[in-house]
Amino acid sequence: MNQPVLPALVAFTLSLTAIPAFAGTIDPALKVELEARPYALHNVLVSMVDQVDLAALESRFNAERAPLAIRHQETIESLQGLASFSQASLLQDLSAMTADTPLRMRQVATVESYWLRNLVRVEATSDVIFEIAERSDVLDVHLNAPIELVQPFEGEPDNGSMGLGGVEPGVAEIQAPAAWAMGYDGTGALVAIVDTGADGNHESLASRWRGLDPAYAGNPQWAFDDPYSNNESFPFDGSYHGSHCLGSIVGGAPGDSIGVAPGAQWIAGATIDRGGGISETISDAIETFQWVVDPDGNPSTMFDVPDVCSNSWGVTDVHGVPACDNELWSFIDAMEAAGVVVVFAAGNEGPTSSTIRRPADRNTTAFTTLAVGAVDGNSGNSFPVASFSSRGPVYCNPFGGGGAKPDISAPGVNVRSASAGGGYTTLSGTSMACPHIAGVVALMRGANPELPVQELKQIMFDTVTDRGAPGKDNDYGWGVVNALLSVEGALETVSVQVELLTTIPELTDPFAGFPLELAITDGDDIHDPSTVRMIANGVSYAMTATQPGRYAGTVPGLGCGSEVQVAFEVGVFGSSDVVRYPSAGGFATTQWSDILDVVLDSGDTTGGWQVSGSATDGQWEQGTPIPSSVCSRGNPGQDADGTDGCWLTDNDSANACNSDVDGGNTILISPAFDLSLEGSILSYARWLDNTNGSNPGTDALFVDWSADGSSWNTLEIFGPANAGGGWLRPEFVVGQDLPASSSMQLRFTVGDDDDLPSVVEAGIDDIRVVRYVCDDPTIQGDVNGDGVVNFDDLVSMLAEWGACSGCPSDIDGNGQVDFSDLLTLLGNWS
């Protein structure tokens, strides 16, 4: 974990909550435990009297219309500065109490300081804790209580047996695709989850992990937090829950959309219900929250700070957390004062009333804590409330009587999302609903990056699809979230709105470019027509007004293979303000004349393939995979391309579906393929399962290439880690990952480990190459650019004869129009 540099005392002296000096209090339940077990080590949280007045801080920010960067920096520095100053005396005293005495008294095993709330975690004997509570600088002492996920109500992780399925019904019903069509898919936004972690290799998540950004080079811990083992080099899922939740926020593989904001990027904390004997407590959540709100440990930076933090966990009475506990609340308040929207699942204890979990049960203001209930999004927009969804009323409010909760609802019944290890699975619960809300927040921040937290929540509440009793009720809250209306509401707070009327395709002409049209709508501010510009790869191009509020331009043709990113900038009349669209990044397009996707081998025949190897069982076989209903182990259930044919190791239902490779290796060599065009993309579908048996994760799939059929070179080794079901398609660039060759062969080898008894099964299918076509329309000698070389071009060349650097007639570029250029012109005469 990163260790922040604490700022000077002046950063927080004006933001202290006024609390008189008195001895601290011990939670009654904890006091009973301390008295019953005086010699045991007790894990407690000690809150200091001095706390930053976050309400006053946020009130000032709102009055000043402070940007998020200012809110973030001042909040973090105030919190860190106060903790550093006010904890010093306590920490010094505790450092002298670590001796292990014969009577097992006055023992202090662990001391950890936190700043998100001004508190210290102490693991000590009862006498030490009673002594701490008597200090005048201590506010209260509570148990460092356990925390747990809101476990799915229905469905169990099924090893990702489901495949792609288009846009998820719940995502569609809350109108997320309509927001995407407006150009707002979460691009520019960053989301965080605090859960079991996330599978960084999953096809629906992998490309959008923020840790891949060059700005994170050497610092993957800024994008993944493991508070237990500090294994932070690459994200993993300690269970299954986190990947499923994250998929509903940002998930999207080619041809599939399981997430509300597929354009957003993500970071994750592996904090909750990790298993393996790890005992998760509130202090673990605090540590992760501190990471979420400032991942790089630098309060002055914002690139690393997420827009929203999704939490599908909570606590109840059985966890030992007192009702209406403001310790949990203060963490959330600090994060939101710093600009991070925090959302929590309501819980799956419904339909009984007053079953909202903590801290989702807080109702001290109209916006805290944002609790999410679950509805069924698979039956149109009737949105019946889920029977399991926890209900209000709640009593953690200053108004007296019960307050309505949850705050808002989202689809949480039979939600298909990412399965850790590959594939997809269906689960139900408010854990599945909560990520939908986080996804909508990402859409809103993508549309309006400076939208303050409470204003964002108000817009979301105001634009719901109201169901149940009119207004806010204890089943739906305000209603079911509407992504489109939420985004439109977020845009209304932006004075000048920009809309791209022409969709920029993924492929554009490398020479002629691509024409487009832009619409600009004025609000309180008015745009300056002379400032409307298109930015392509950092170069500014003027756009032409075609009518009031409409502008035309052309994405420049930058040549074959160019990756072009396009954005737009509009100046505000009478001001130096500039509106950028999109707010971050841009619209991406690749420039080629054409892209040809050529199937080299569909896996449907044995023609040209060779099988060999020393394995006594499990040799490669070509055929139609045995259905999963017949063989659920060692079988993908279907081929990758839907043609019903592929290569598998021992495609046989006999012997309990034993398709395992035993007693050696099995080798599959392809026919020779034409890969002579450099820059083309080779790919194939591969399937590997090494998760069964007494030594799972032992064997791998080895892939080699050869241009002569005799000497072989490694292309990739898939596994032994991160293998376990699901067809995956790696890609390789010809000329970079392997050489160009007109007779390229591939070799696929799977072997049984010699030392450990293991189970490994594999499949290969659908080998193809994507070839990029570049048709340059330029004809040498076409001086006037009319597409033909004729007498007009000859006249133009003679007029430029002699020294003429850069002239169209200087075909060879030597600075002279001479006989060399004339000969080229005559050679191309039409």
N, C-alpha and C positions, 0 to 999 in steps of 0.2 A: 504494500500500500504506500501511496505517496505521503510524505510528511510535509504539511504546509509550513511556509515561513510566516511566523506570526507578526502582524503589524504592530505599530506603536499604540500606546494607550489612548492617544487622542482619537483614534478611529472609532471608539465606542463610548466615550464618556458621556455623550449627549443622548445615548439611546438605552439607558438602563431603566428597567422596570422598578418603580418605587416600592420596595418591600422593607418594612421595618426589621431591625435586627432582633432575632429570637432564636432559641434552640430549635433544631429540626425535628420533624416528626417521623415516626416509623409506621409503615403500613401495618394495620392491626393483624392481618394474616401472617405477615412476615414476623411480627413480634412474637406470636405464638410459636412459630418455628424456631426462632432464635432461643427462646426460653427452653424449649423441649430438647434442643440439641446444642448445648453451649460449646462443645469442643469440636463440633464439625465446622468445616469451611463452608460459608454461605456466599453465594454469588449475588451481589446487590448493586443497584444503581444509586449513586449519591448525587442529588441535584443541589446545586449551589443557590444561595439566596439571590445573587445578582444574575439577572437574565436580561438579554437585549429586548427592548420594547419593540417587537416586530410590527405591532399594529400601528404605532406611531411612525415607524420607519416607512411602512407602506403608504400611510396617509400622506406623508411628505412626498414620496415618489409620485403618487397620483396627482397631487397639486402641482408639481413641477413638470408633469408629463415626461418623467425621466425615461430615457431609452433603457432597454433591457440590459445593456452592457453596464450602465451605471448602477442599476438596481442590483445586479449580480455582484459587482465588485464591492460596493459599499456594504451589502448584507454580509457577504463572506468575511470581509475584513473586520466588521464589527463583532461578529460571532467569535472569530478566532482570537481577536485581541482581548475580548472580555474573558474568555476561558483561560488564556495564558496568564492574565494578571490575577484573576480572582482565585484560581486553583492552586497557585504557587505555595501558599502556606499549608494547605491540606496535603499536597503531594510531598512536601518536605517532611511533615510529621509522619506520614505513612511510610516513608523510606526508612525510618528508624524502627519500624515494628515488624521486621521480616524474620527475626530470629526464631528458630524452632526450639521452644522451651520444653523441659521434661513434662510440665503439666499441660502441654498443648494449649497454652493461653497466649493471647496477644500475638497470634500468628496472622501474617498478611501474605497470602500466596501470590496474588495478582493485583496490579494497579494499572488501569488504562484510562487515559484522558480523552474526552470527546469535546467537540466545540459546536456541533450542530444544535445541541442543547448544552448548556453549561453544566456538565455532569462528569462524574468519574465512576468507572466500574471498579469495584473492589471485591476481591474474594478473600474473606477473612473469618476468624472466629467471632462468636457472638459478642464477646467483651469489647472487641475493637469496633464492631458496628454500633453498639450502644454508645460508645465513646464518641464516635463520629457524629451520631445524631444529636449529641448534646452541644455541638459547636454552634456558635452564633452565625457562622458564614454558610451553614448547611440548611437548606430548605426542607428536604424530606429524603427518606430512604425507602426504596422499593425493591422487591425481588426482581432480579434480571430474568424475567419470565420467558418460558419457551414460546415460540411462534410456529405456525404451521400453515400449509396451503389450504385454500378452500378446495377440497378434493372434488373432482367431477362427480355429479350426482348420478349420471348414467354413462355407461361406456367405459371400456378399459383400453389401455394402449395395446394395439394388436400388431406390433412390429411393422407398421406402415403398409398393411395389405391393400389399402386403397390407392388408386392412381389419380391421374389428372382428371379434373371435372369442370373446367371453365370457371366462370364467376360464381362464387358461392351464393346461394339464394339469399342468405341474410345480408351479405354485402350488397347485393343488388337491391333488396327491398328497402334499405336505408338510404338509397339513392347515391351511393358512392360512385358508380360508373358515370352518372350525370355530372358529378364534380370533376371526374377525370376528363370528360369531354370538353370541359371549360378550360382545361390546361392545368388543373390542380390535382395532382396525384400524390402529394406529399413531398415532391422534389424540393430540396433545400431544408427540409425538416429532419430532426434527429430524435429518435425515440429511445427510451430505456425501459427495461423490465427488471424487476427484482423478483427472482423466481429460482428455479432449479438450474439456471443457466440456459444455454441455447446451443443447438447443433450448428456450428459454423460451417459445416460441409453440406448442409441440406440444400438441395437445388433451389428451393423457394426463398432461401435466406442468404446463401453464401455471398452473392455478388454485392450485397448491400451492407455487409458488416463494415462499420466505419474504420476498423483497424487496418483495412486495406488502403486507406488514403495515405499518400506519400507523407503527409504531415505527421503521421503516426509512426513513421519508420523508426525502429528501435524502441518504441514505447507502446507495445500492444496492450499494456495494462491500463492505458487510458480508455480502451474500448472493451475490456472484459475484466471483471472483478471476481476473484476467488478469495473470500476472507478467511478461508480455513487453511488451504495448502499453498496459496499464492501461485497456483499453476495458471498463469495468466498470459501465456504466449499465444494461445489460440482458443476461441470459445468452444466449450463443450457443455453438454446437458448431463447433469448428475442424475437425472431421472428421465422424465418425458414431458412434464408439465410445461416447462418454460418454452420449449420449441413450439408446442401447440399454441400457447398464448401469443408468442411473438409472431407466428405465422398469420394469425388473425389481424395483426397490426400492419405488417409490411409484406407478407408473403406473396410471392408471385413468380412462378416458373414460366417458361415459354408455353403459351397456350393455356395458362391457368391463372386464376386470381383468387387466392384465399384471403388476402389482406385488404383492409380498407384503404391503406395508403402505400401502394406498392412502389412509389417513387422515393419514399423516405429511407434513410439509413438507420442503423440500430447499434446500440451497445447493450450489454447485459451483465447482471450480477448473479452469480451462482450462490445464492444465500439461503434459500428455503428448501426444507425437506430433501436434502442431498442424499440421505441414506448413508450406509457404511459406518454407522456408529457416530456420525456427526450430530451433536446436539445444538440446534439453532435457537438463539435467544434474541431478545430485543436488542442487545448490544451489537449483535451481528448485523441486524437491520440498520442500526445507527451508522455503523462503519460503512455499509454499502450506500446508505443515503448520503453520507459525506462524500463518498466517491462520485455518486450520481451528480450531485450539485456542482462539483468542481473536479472533473476527472484528471486533469493534468496538474492539479495542485497550484494553479496560477489564477487568482481571482480576476486578473485583468484581461484574461482571454475568454472568448465566447464560442469559438469554433467547436469546442469539445463538449459544450453544455447542452444536454437534451432539452427539447421543448416539452416533453411529457414523460412521466414515469408511471408505468402501469404495475399495479400490485394486486395479484390474485391470491392474497393471503389475509389472514386476520386472526384474532384471538377471541376467546370467550371466557366465562367465569372459570372454567376448568384449567385454564392456563395460569391462573393466579394474578391476572391483571385486574386491578380494581375498576369498577364502573366509572365512566367519564374521566378516565386517567389523562391528565393533560400532558404527560411526558410524551406519549405518542403524538398528541396534537402538535406539540411544539416543533417536532421534527418536520412535520408537514408544513406548518406555517413558515418555517425558515426556508424550506425549499421553494415555496411559492413566492415568498418575498424576493427570492433571488431569480424568479422568472420561470421556474419549472412547474408545469401543471401536474398535480398528483391525483391519480384516480385509484379507487379501491373497489374490489368486488364486495357486494353486500353480504354474501354468504348463501349457503344452500340448506338452511334450517327451516325454510318455509314448508307449508303455508301458515304455520303458527305465527301469530302477531308478536311484535317486539322481539324479533330474532336476528336483527342486524348485528353483524360482527363488529368488533372494535378494530381499528378506529373509524370504520365507516359509519358508526352510529352517532358520530358527533353532529350536532345541529346548533352550534353556538352562533352562526351567522347564516345568511342565505346561501353561502357558497362552501361551507365546510361541514364535514369532509365530503368530497364528491363520491357518493356511493352509487354503484351500478347494479341494477336488478336485471333479471333475465326474462326474455320473451321468446316465443317460437317464431323464427323468421322464415319458416319453410312453408307457410300457408298463406302467401300473399301478405298484404299489409293489415290484416286483421290483428296480428300480433297478440295472440292470447298469452297472458302472463304464465310463466313456467310455475308449475306447482311447487317446485323445490325452492324457488327464489325467496330469500328472506324478506320479511315484511316489517314495516313500522307498526305502531309509532315508536319513537325513541324519546328518551328523557334527559339526554345530555344537552340541555339548552338552558338559557337564562330566563326563559319566558314563562316557565311554569306549565304544567300539563305536558301532554305528549306532542311531539312534532312529527310531521309526515316524513317518511323515508321509504325507499331510496330516493335519490335526487333525479335519476334518469334511468332509462332501460335500453337494452340493446339485445340483439339475437344471441341466445345462449343454449339453444336446444338442437341437438344433433349437428353440431358445427364441425365441418371437415377442415382440418388444418394439418400442419407439418407434424410428422412423427419422427422423433429422434432416431437417427440411424438411417433415415431414408423413407420415402413414401409418405402416405397420409393416413390419418385415422379420424374417427368421429367421436366427439365427447360432448357432454352437456354439463352446464353449471354456470353460475355467475362468473366463475373464472374464465369462461369463454366469452361472456358478454362484456366484461371489463375491457379487454383489448380492443373491441370495436369502438369504444369511446375514445381510447387512446389514439386509435387510427384517425378518428374524426378531428381530434385536436391537431394531429400532424397535418391534415389537410388544411385546417384553418391557419396554422402557423406558416404553412407553405404559401398560402395566399396573402397573409399579412404577418410577416415575421416579428413585428413590433407589438402585436396585440397583447395587452397585459392580461394576467392570469384571470382575475375576477371578471373583467369585461368579456373575455372569451367564454367563461362559463355562462354568463348572463345571455350571451347570444345563443349558445347551445340550448339553454333552457327555453328561450323565447321562440325557438324555431322547431320544437319537437312536434311529432305527430301525437296529438293528445288521445289517450285511450284510458278506459276506466272512468272514474268520476271526474267531472270537469276540474281543471286545475291540478294541483299537486295532491297525490293520494298515496296511500301506504302500499299499493301494489306496483304502480308504474313510476312513482315520483311525478315529475312534470309530464312525462310521456316517453315515447320512443324517439331516439335521436334521428335526425334527418340530416345527412351529410351535405346534401346539396344546399339546403337552406342555411345550414351553419356556415358553409363557405361563402355563400352570397352575403350573409350577415357580416362576416369578417371583412369582406371586400368593401362593404358600405362605409366602413370606418377609414378607408383609404380615399383621399380626396380625388386623386386622378387615377382612373382605372384603365388598364391596358388589356386588350384582348386580341389574340392572334386569330384572324378569321380563316386563314388557310393552314391546314395541317401540313407540317413539314414531314415528308415521308422519310423512312429510314434510309432510302437510297435516292440520291439526287445526281443530276448530270454533272460530270466532272469538268465540263467545258462551258456549257450554257448556263449552269446553275439552276435555280428554281425560283419562279416568281411567287410572291406572297402579298397578302394584304393585312393591314393592322387597323384596329378600331380603338379610338381613345375617347373616353367619356369623362367630362369634367364634373367635379363635385364642388366643394367649397372653394377649392383652388382651380385655376384655369391653366391648361397646358400651353406652352409656347410652340407653335407649329414649326418654327425654325430650328428647334432643338431635337426633333424626332429623328433618332438614329437607330440603325441596325448595327450590332456589334457581332462580327464573325471572326472567331479566333483572335479576339483582341483588337481587330482593326475596325474602325468606325466607318460606316457607309450612310450617306444621307438618304432619306426616304422622301418620296414625292407625294404631296397632298393631291388626292383625286376628287375629294369633296370634303365638306366640313366633317372632321372627326375620322376621316379615312385616309390611309397612307399606303402607298405601294413601294415595293422594293424587290430586289432579287438576291437570293442567297448566292454569293459568288461561286463560280466554278474554280476550284483551287487545284484541280488535277486529279488523276486517277489515284485512288487509295487514300485521299485526304479525309481525315476525320474533322468535321466542322461542327463547332458549337455556336449556336445563334442565340442572342438575347437582344433586348430592346431597351433604349433609354429615352426618357421624355423629361424635359425640363419644365418646371413650374414657372409660369409667367410672373415676373417681378420678384423672383426669389432665386437663390442658388440651389434650392432643393431639386433632386433628380429622382424620378421614379424609375426603378429597374424592373423589367419583366422578362423571365421570372426573377424573383428576388435573389435567388442564388443559382449558380449553374447556368443551364441553358437548354435549348432544344438541339439534340444531336442528330446528325445525318452523316452517312458515309457516301463518298462520291466514286461511283463506278458507272460505266455505260450499261452494264447488266451483271447479274449474279446468277450463275448456273449451278443448280444443286443436282449433282449426278450421283445416282446410286451405283456403286461399283459391284456390290454383291448384297442381295437381300437376305441371304441365309436360307433360301428356300431349296437349294440343290446342293449336291456334293461335288459338282463339276469343278475340277482343278484343285480341290482341297486335298490335303494330305494329313493323315492321322498316324501318329507313332507314339512311342514312349514305353516305359518299363512298368507302368501301373498294372497290377493284377486285377483291378476292378476300377470302374469309373472312367473309362476311356471316352474321348469326345465322340458324340453321335449327333447326326443331323436329323431333325424331325420337328413335329409339333409338340410344344410343352404339354405335359400332363396337367389337366386342370387342378387348381389349388384345392378344389373340393375332394379330389382323389388323393393328392399328395401335397400336404402343406409344408413339408420339410424338404429342403434341397431342390426346390422347384420354383421358378418365377411365376408359374401359373399361366403366362401368356408370353408371346414373343414381344420384341420391342417395337416393331413397325406395323403390327397388325396384319401381316401376310401369312401368319400361322406357321412360319418356318424359322428355325434358328439352330445354332450349335449349342449342345448342352453336354455336361459330363454325365454319362450313364442315364439317359432319359427313359427310366424304367420304373414302373410302380411296384415291381416285385420286391421281395425282401424288405418289407416295411418302407418302401420308397427310398431305398438306399441308393442315392446317386453320388455317394462319397467316393473321392479318389483314394485308393488304397494301394500300398505296396510299391510306390514309386511315383513317376510323373506321367502325365499325358500331354502330348504336344499336338497342336493344330496349326498347320501352315497354309496360308492363303494362296490363291492363284496370283500371278503377277498383275499389278495394276499400273495404269499410266498416271504417274504423279510428276510429270515433267514440267508443270507450270509452277514456278516459284511464287510464293504468296498465297497459293490456294490452301484451303483448310481441309485436312483429313480428320474424319471422326468415325467412331464406331460405338455401338451400344454394348456395354459390358455389364454382367451381373455376377456378383460374388457373394457367397454366404459362408462365413467361417464361424458363425455364432453358436453352433451346436457342439455337442460332445463334452468330454471332461476337460479339454484344454481349448476353450474358444479363443479366437483371435490369434491363431498360431500361423496359418498359412496365407499365401498371397497369390495373386495372378501376375505373371511376368509377361510383358509384351516386348518383342524385339522386332527390328526391321532389317531387311537385307536388300541390296540393289543387285546382287549377283547370285543369290540363292545359296551361298556357301558361308560367307562371313556375316555374322549377326551382331547387331548393336542394340543396346537397351533403349527402348522408347519410353516405357513407364513401368513402375511396379505399383500395383494397386493392392493395398493392404500391407500387413495384416490388420492394422488398426482401421477404424472407420468403415469396415465392411459389414454388410448385414442386410441384404435384400434391396430390391429396387433396381431397375435398369438405369444406368447412368451413362452419359455420353461425354467423354473427354474430347478435346479438340487439339490439333497439332498443326503448326504452320510449316508448310513445305518450304525448305530453304533456310529454316531456323531450327526447328525441332528434329527434322530429318531432311536429308538432301533431296533435291529434285532428281527423279529417275523415271524412265518410261517402263521400267520392269521392277517395280517395288513390290516386295512381299512382306507379309506380317506373320509373326509367329506368336502363338498364345500358349503359355505353359502353366499348368497347375500341378503341384506336387504335394504328396503327403509328407509331413515332417518326419524326419528319421528318428528324432529323439523323443518327441512327445506324441502320445496317441491323440489324433486330431481328426476333425471333420471339415472338409472343404469341398464346395460344389460351385460350379461356374457356368456362365453362358456367354455367347458372343452372337451379335446380330447386326444387320443393317450397316455395312461399311459404305461410306459415301465420301465424296469430295465436293467442296464448294469452290467453283472456279470463278474468278473475277475477270470480267471482260472490260477492256479499255479500247474504245473506238475513237481515236483522235480524228476529228473532222478536218483538221488543218491540212491543206495541201501546199507543199512547198512550191513557191512560184505564184501562188494566188495572192498577188500583191494587194489587190483591192478588196479581198475577202468575200467575193461574190460566189464562191464555191466552184469556179471554173478557172482554168489558166488559158488566157486567150490574148488577142491583140491589145485589149485595154491594159492588161498587166504589163505587156512589153513596153507600151508607151509610158506607163508610170515608172518603170525601171529606168528607161533612158533619161527620163526627166531628173532622176536622182543619181545619175551616173557620177562616180568619183567618190571622194571622201564624204561619208554620210553615216556616221555611227548611229545605230538605233533605228535606221530607216527600215520600213517594211521590205524594201528591195534588197537589203543586206542579209541575204538568206543564210550565209555561213557565219554571220556575226563577226567578221574581221574588221569592221569599221570602214570598209570600202565596198561600193557597188561596182563590180567588175565582171570579167568574163566568167569567173567561177559561178557567180550568181546567175548570169545569163544562161549558161549551160544547164543549170538545174531547172530554170524556168522552161527552157525548150524541151527538156526531158519529160516534163509533166504536162506538156501542151495538150489541151482537151480537144 
